[in-house]
Amino acid sequence: MPPAHPFDTSYLSDVGDDDKLKEECGIFGVVGVSDAANFVALGLHALQHRGQEAGGIVTHCPEVGFQSARRFGYVRDNFTSQKVMETLPGPLSIGHVRYSTAGTKGQTAIRDVQPFFGEFAMGGAAIAHNGNITNANALRRELIERGSIFQSSSDSECIIHLMARSLQRTIPERMEDALRRVEGAFSVVAMTRTKLIGVRDPLGVRPLVLGKIGDGWALSSETCALDIIGAEFVREIKPGEMVVITEAGVQSHFPFRPQPSKFCIFEHVYFSRPDSILGGRSVYETREAIGRELAKENPIEADMVCPVPDSGTPAAIGYSLESGIPYAMGIIRNQYMGRTFIEPTEQIRNMGVRLKLNVNRALVKGKRIILVDDSVVRGTTSRKIKEMILDAGAAEVHFRIASPPTAWPCFYGVDTPDRDKLLAATMSEEEMRDHLGVDSLKFISLDGLYRAVGEAEGRKKSCPQYCDACFSGEYPVIPADKVEDGFVMKPAAE
């Protein structure tokens, strides 16, 4: 079974070693096309890397009203069935793919799968959300005290209840009203009987783009999903912008107080697909530039530059081009090991990443190898890959990491381990090198990362151009729920 996406690391969870950060959601919507659900299914397939646990689609057809289908598993396993798709008629549809947070992983109920639907006095509406509401606990307590009955454990359901309690006259106005109460990160696609709605939070933490397909329109987390349906990329939805799309066209306005943009810089490093466009820049070219910057900052004498498949590949190519050290596929990936390949017994778990990755022994034997990866989270996978390279006869192993040390958890829509599980939160770079057992370990600097994504002067310390909290510990929105639960913020003077 081929992977859901070239950067799919779901196999690691099957062997008890999921050592990559995970986006929690991908969203997609279309209006003004026949059989809109088929377009949404294709779009969600292209966004599968953003959420691989479950997916859902809602449609509206004037003859039968709103219809929905929510399923666990991959899009290809659920929304390619003619029987299922025939239940989702109409020219208007939205969809969502989900990857649960660490606290609920493996315990998700079908009621937690989006899009969520609500019936209001002026008609029904469905909503799908990418991001994380950082004051969801406080909102939930308030809403329950006032009589709201929640059906899921998702923070996104708060938006539906806030809309229900709004006194505004139209659904878009109620959505504005609701989102003004929300803190954190949100990119939203929603639908009424006649409208497709897209909204980004004032900081623009998570992505959302607009596309044109024939006489219709599409909203998507990434441009790669527009490509798969043959839609033309029009533009990004701006931070703090709401678009309301009908047959008459696109209406845009800005209902929130303007704030400096804080787009997630890790979207450039890892989350987004390399064939997407972010901020007018090719993700692939940005990652290659990260590799070049990494080579400038952290040169080393070696014989070969090898990516850790597949997320390290563009950066490894950039490192090779800048350093002049030959690039080679020293690690080969088995593309056809499905998630249910074998029962994960203890013996199989101990094989770890060997089930998925194999060293190209003929290439690496006796060589000094530079391994390029996108990040080090817990370090468990890095240690196993290093052992594989040495077992194959490599003379030296040097790690070069295409992001700064990940030392802080993300609270804006990414599944991140607790801080004490992050290697960089408890160890210095030298201690990490010793822990991993490699000859050298170097990360790109935060300024170097900013230069690679197009900020020639690097990071503005007084007002960073991106959200980089996972590296810096500087959170653009205070994670109120987590602080209430005991999370200790970085001291302001640190």
N, C-alpha and C positions, 0 to 999 in steps of 0.2 A: 504494500500500500504506500503510495507516494506521500510525502509530508504535506501538511496543509499549507505550508509556506516555506520558502527557502530558509528562513531563520527560525523555523519551528523547533523548539527545544523541549517539546512535550515528552519526548522519549525519556528525558532525564527523570521525570516524576515517576515513570514506571520502574526505574531501577533505584528509587529512593534517593535521588541526588539532583533535585531541581535547583540549579545554582545560577539562574538568570532572573533578573527582574522581569516582571510581566505587566504589560498594559492590562487594564481591567475591562475595557470596552471598545467596541467599534460601532459606529452608527451610520445609517444610510437611509435616504428617502427619495422618492420620485413622485412627480405629479404630471399629468397631461400626456400619459402614454397608455396604450392598451396593455392589459395584463401587467400592471405595475409590479406585482409581487415577483414576477420572473426577473425583472430588472433588479429588484432589491435582493433577491437570492444571489444573483451574480455578484452584486456589489459586496454583499456580506462575505461571499467566498473570497473575494480579493482582500477583505479586511480580517480574515480568519486569524492572522497572527496577533491581532489585538485582543482576541478572546476566543478560547477554544473549548470552554466548558459547556456552553449552551447558547441557543439563539432563538430569536422570535421575530415574527412578521405580523403586522396589522395592516389591513386594507379597508377601503370603503368603496362600495358600489351602490349607486342610487337605488337599485332594485332590491338589494338584500341588506343594505346597511353595513355596519362594521363587522369584520370577520378577523379572527386571529388564530395563529398556531405558534406554540412554544414547545421547544424540544431540547433535550440534553444531547450533547455531542456536536460533531462537525456539521457545517452547513451541507456539505456534499452528501452526508448520510441521511439528511432529513428533508431538505428542500429541493431535491432533484426528483422527488416522487411526483408523478403526474396526479396521483390520487390526492396528495396533500395540496398541491398547487391549485387544483381545481376548486378547492374550498376557499381560495383567496382571490376572488375576482375584483375588478375595478381599476380605475385609472389613477388611484392615489394610494400610496403605501409607504410605510416606514419599517425599518428593521434594526436589530441590535444583536451583536455577539458579545458574550460575557466571559470574563475570567474572574472568579470570585476572589475576595480578599483573603489574606492569610487566616483570619479568624474563622471563616466559614467554609474554607476549602474542603471539598468532599462532603459537605453537609447541606448543600444547596437544595431547596425545595423548588418545585416547578413554579410556585407562586412568586419566587424571587426573580424569575426570568422576565426580562423586558421584551418589548415595550409594555408599559402600564397603560391601562384604559380607565377613563372616568366618564360617567354620564352626568352632564350638567343641565341646568334648566334650559340653556340655549342650544343643547345638543352634546354629542359625545366628543371626546378628544383622547388621543393616545400620545404618549411621550416616551422617548428613549434618550438616555443620558450617558455621556462619557465624562468621567471625572469623579470628584469626591466632594461631598458636602461636609465641611469641617465643623459645622454647628448642628448637625443632624440630630444628635441626642437631645439637645435642648429643645429643638423644634418639635421632635416627636413627643417629648414629655408635655409640652404646652398643648399640642394638638389633641393628645389623648385626654388630657384634663378637660378639654373643651368638647369632648364627645366623639372625636374621630376614631374610627376603627381601622387599624392597619391590617393588611392582608399579607405583608411580606416583611422581611428583615432588611430590605434595601433602603439606603438613605434616599434614593431617588423618589420613593413613594411620597416623601414629604411634599414634593412639588405639587402632586395631584391634590393632596389635602389642602394645601395652602390656596390652590386655585379654587377649590370648592367653597372655601370660606371667604373668598374675595367678593367685594360688592361691585366690582366693575361689570360692564354690560356685555362685553364680548370676550371670547376665549383668549385671543391674543392679549387683550388688556389684562385679563386675569392672570395670564402667564407672567406678564411683566410685573404685576403686583406680587406674585408669589416669588419670583426670582430676586426681587429686591430684598427679601427676607433671608435669602440664602447666602452663606459664606463658603469660600473654597473655590473649587474649579468646576466649571460646567460648560460643556458643549452639548447642545440639545437639538434634536430634531423632533418635531411634533406634527400632528395632523388633526384637522377637524373634518367635517364632511366635504369641505370644498377647498381647504387651505393646507399648504405645506409650510411649516414654520421652522426656522433655524435661529439659534441664539448662541452667542459666546459670552462667557463671563467678562467683566471689565478688564481683567488682566490678560485674557486670551491664553490661558495656560495650556489648554488642550486644543487641537486643531479642528477646523471645520471649513470645507470648501464648497463652492457653488459651481455647478456644471449645467450645460445646455444640451438636451438631446431631442432633436427634431423640434416639435412645437412644445415640448415639455422641459422640465427642469429637474435637477438632481442636487441633493445635499449629501456630503460624504465626509468621513473623518480624514480621508487621504485622496490624492488625485489618482492613485493607481486603480481605485475602484471605479472612477469615471472612465478610465481607459477600457476596462473590461466590458462596459456596456456601450462603448462607442460614443460617449458623451464628450463634448468640448469643455475643457477647463476654462471657466470664465474668470474667477478670482477667489481669493480667500474671504471668508466672512471676517470682518474686522473685530478686534476685541471690543466688547460692549455693544455689538451690533445685533439687532433683530431684523430678520427678513421674513416677510409674509408673502408667499407665492400663490397666485391664483391663475386662472386662465388669462387674466388681464395682464399678467406680468409680475415683476418683483418689486415690492415696496420695501424700503429700508429706512430704519430710524435707530436712534441710539438712546435707549431708555435709562441708562445708568450714568452715574457720575464718571466722567473721564478719568482714567488713571494710566500711569506708564505701563506699557506692555510688559508682560513677564511670561513669554512663551517658554514651554519646557525645553531646555537645551538637550535633554536626553532623547527627545524625539529625533534630533539630528544624529546622535551617537548610535542609537540602537532601535528604538521602538518602531519608527516608520519604515516602510519598505524602501529599498534602495532605488526603486523606479518611481518613487513619488517626488513631488516638488513641494518644498517648504520655504515660505518667505521668498519665493522667486528663485530659489536655488535647488539644483538637483541634489537629492539626498546622497546619491552615489558619489557625486563629485565632492560634496562636503566631507564625506568619510575618507575619500582619497586625500583630501587636503589635511584632514586630521592626521593621517599616516605620515604625510610629508612633514608636518609640524613636529610630530613625535620623533622623527628621525633627526631633525635639526636640534631638538632639545636634548635627545638622549642617544647619541651615536654609540656604536660598539663595533669592534672588529668581529666579523663572523663570515660564514660561508654561504648562508642561505636564510632567506626570510620566508617563514611559513605562516599562513593564517590558521587560527582555530576555527574550523568550519562551523557555520558559514558566515557568522556575524562579523568575524574579524577580517574577511577577505578584502573589502575595498581599502581599509586602512593598511593592510599588509602590502597591497599593491602600491599605495602611496609611499610607504616606508621604503620599499624596494627602489622605486623610481628616484627618490630623493637621495638615498644612501649609495646607490649603485650596486648594492648587494643583490644577487639573483633571487628572484621570486620562484618558489616551487610549492607544489601541493605535497607537503611532507606528511599530511594527515588526510586520509581519504574517508569520506563519509558513506556509510551504507544507506542509500536513499529508500530502501524498501522494507525497513523493519517497522511494521505498524505498531500501534500502541498495545495491541493484544497479541503480539508476536509469541510470547511465552509467559507462563505463569511466573510472576516475580518471586521465586523462592529465595531463601537466604543466599544460596550458592550463586544464583543469577544476580542478585543484588550486589554481591561482592565483585562481580565482573564489571559493574559500573558502566562507564562510558565505552568500554570495549565492545559492548553490544552495538554501538552506533558508529564509533570512530575507530579506524585502524591506521597504524603508522606505516608509511611507505618506506620499508626498511632499506631498500636498495638506494634510496635517495639520502637518508639521514645518517647512515652508518659512518662513523668517523668524522662527522661534520659538526661545526659550531652553528647551532640553530637559534635564530631569533623567532620566537612565537609571538604573534600579534593577536590580541583578543580585545573585545570591546570594553570589558569591565572585569573587575574581581569583586564578587559579592561576599560569599562565605569562603571561597577559596578551595572548596572540596573538589570541584571539577578540575581546577587548575593543577592541583597536586597530582591527580590521576593522569592527566595528559602528560605532565612532566615525567612521571614514572614510565609511561608508555614510550616516550621519546628516548629516555635513557636505556630502557630495556632493549630498544632497537639498535643500540650502539652509538648514539650521538655522543660526541666528545664534550660538548657544552650545551646548556640550555639557558637562554636569556629571554625573559618575558618583557614585552613592551605593550602597555595597556593604553588604548585609545580613548580613555576618559580619566579624569582625576580620581583619586581614591573615593569610593562610595562609603561615606562615614555616617550618613544620616538617613533616616527613613523618609519616604515620600508619603504625604497625606493628601495628594491631589489626583488620585486615580491610578496609582501604580501599586502592585502587590510587592511590598518590601518587608523583609524580615525585621524583627525588633532590633533596636540599635545594638544591643549586646551580641547579636548574631552576625553583625557586619564586621568583617576582618579589619577594615581600616579604622573602625571606631575603637578598637582595643589594642591595636599594634601600630608601631611606627613602620615606615617603609622598609627599614633594615630588618625589623622583626618579621614583617610579612615575607621578605625574601628568604629568611632562615626557615620560617614556617613552611613555605612552599618548597624549599630545598632546591632553589635554582641558583645559577651562577650570578645572575643579576636580575633585578626587577625595577622597572622605571615606568612612571605614569606621565601622561601629558599634563602640563600645568593648566590651571584654570584659565590663565591669560592666554596660553597657547590654544586651548580649545576655543576660546572666544575669537582669536585671530582666524582660526580655521573655518569658523562659521560666518566670517565676513566682517568682524569687528576689528579693524586694522590696529586700533589703539588698545585692544584687549578689553578687559572687564573694568567697567566704571565702578569703583568701590562704593561711592556714595549712592549710586542708583544703578544696580546691575541691569543690563539690558534683557536678561533672560531669568527665568526661575532656575536656579542651580542649587536649591536647598539640599539635595542629596549629596552634594559635594561640600558646600560651604556651611550648611546649618543655618543659613539665613532664609527664613520662611517669609514670603511676601504676604501671606495671610496667616495669622496666628491659628494653629489647629486647636480650637477651643475645646473640642471633645476630648482630644488626647491629653491636653494640659490638665483638664479636669480629672482624667484617669491617672495622672501622675507623671506624664512625660515632661522631662526637664529640657527647656529650651536652652540654646547656646547663649551664654552671657553676652550682653550687647558690646562689652569692651573687648571680648576675646578676639 
